């Protein structure tokens, strides 16, 4: 990874971890992704901007496999997603062959713009929701 991309990754993730995520997780309309920490085994909640399409929930990770929630999914794909005020269980799948830029055009506009602006390694994630 280039030095610029590494610095961008560190700056954005620090801002998200310390400012954006703590505020966003308290907003009832914000979608949340709950993974299981790969080391701790504890639930980890991350605000995400995605969209439900049928029995799937779609998101795009701005840092691909470097994102902590993606690393947690790799260790345990069983997740929960809060859509509105309701929690859903499901199984996450990483889709490296999907076109994440095309996918972002189908997701919420504000979040998609932010992901495009700060992202360095986009990766599509599909969560197949349980019935």
C-alpha positions in Angstrom: 0.0 0.0 0.0 1.4 3.5 -0.9 2.3 5.8 1.9 -0.5 8.2 1.0 -3.1 5.4 1.1 -1.8 4.2 4.5 -1.9 7.7 6.0 -5.4 8.2 4.6 -6.5 4.8 6.0 -5.1 5.7 9.5 -6.6 9.2 9.5 -10.1 8.1 8.4 -10.2 5.0 10.7 -9.1 7.1 13.7 -11.8 9.7 13.0 -14.4 7.0 12.5 -13.5 5.1 15.6 -13.3 8.1 17.9 -15.9 10.5 16.6 -18.2 9.2 13.8 -19.0 5.7 15.0 -19.8 6.5 18.7 -22.3 9.2 17.5 -23.8 7.1 14.6 -24.4 4.0 16.7 -26.8 6.1 18.9 -28.9 7.3 15.9 -32.0 5.0 15.6 -32.2 5.4 11.8 -28.6 4.4 11.3 -28.0 0.8 10.1 -25.6 -1.1 12.3 -23.6 -4.2 11.5 -22.8 -6.4 14.5 -20.0 -8.9 14.1 -18.2 -11.1 16.6 -14.7 -9.9 17.5 -12.3 -12.4 16.0 -10.0 -12.1 19.1 -12.2 -11.1 21.9 -15.4 -13.0 20.9 -17.4 -9.9 21.9 -20.0 -8.2 19.8 -18.7 -5.3 17.7 -21.1 -2.8 16.2 -20.2 -0.7 13.2 -22.5 1.9 11.5 -22.9 1.1 7.8 -24.7 2.6 4.9 -26.4 -0.1 3.1 -29.7 -1.2 1.6 -31.9 -4.2 1.9 -33.0 -5.8 -1.3 -35.3 -8.8 -0.7 -33.6 -11.1 1.7 -30.1 -9.6 1.3 -28.5 -6.5 2.8 -25.7 -4.9 0.7 -22.8 -2.7 1.9 -19.5 -1.6 0.4 -16.4 -1.6 2.7 -14.2 1.4 1.9 -11.0 -0.3 3.1 -11.8 -3.8 1.9 -10.1 -6.6 3.9 -8.3 -4.1 6.1 -11.6 -3.0 7.7 -12.0 -4.5 11.1 -15.6 -5.7 10.5 -14.5 -7.4 7.3 -11.7 -9.2 9.2 -14.3 -10.2 11.8 -16.6 -11.6 9.0 -13.7 -13.6 7.6 -13.3 -15.2 11.0 -17.1 -15.7 11.6 -19.6 -14.8 8.9 -22.6 -15.0 11.2 -23.7 -11.4 11.8 -26.7 -9.2 12.9 -27.9 -6.1 11.1 -30.1 -3.4 12.5 -32.3 -1.9 9.8 -34.4 0.8 11.2 -35.2 -0.3 14.7 -35.3 -4.0 14.0 -32.4 -6.5 14.3 -32.0 -9.3 11.7 -29.6 -12.3 11.8 -27.7 -13.4 8.7 -24.6 -14.7 7.0 -22.2 -12.3 5.4 -20.3 -13.0 2.2 -17.4 -11.0 0.8 -17.8 -10.5 -3.0 -14.4 -9.4 -4.4 -15.6 -10.0 -8.0 -18.6 -7.7 -7.7 -18.2 -4.1 -9.0 -18.3 -2.0 -5.8 -18.5 1.3 -7.7 -21.6 0.1 -9.5 -23.0 -1.3 -6.3 -22.6 2.1 -4.6 -24.9 3.6 -7.2 -27.7 1.4 -5.7 -27.0 2.2 -2.1 -27.9 5.4 0.0 -26.4 8.4 -1.7 -24.8 10.2 1.3 -22.9 7.1 2.5 -21.9 6.1 -1.0 -20.4 9.5 -1.6 -18.4 9.2 1.6 -17.2 5.7 0.8 -16.1 6.8 -2.7 -14.3 9.9 -1.2 -12.3 8.1 1.6 -12.2 4.6 0.2 -8.9 3.1 -0.9 -9.9 -0.5 -1.5 -13.6 -1.0 -2.1 -15.2 -4.4 -1.4 -18.8 -5.5 -1.7 -20.4 -7.4 1.2 -23.7 -9.2 0.9 -25.5 -10.3 4.0 -28.1 -13.1 3.4 -30.7 -12.5 6.0 -32.4 -15.4 7.8 -36.1 -15.7 7.4 
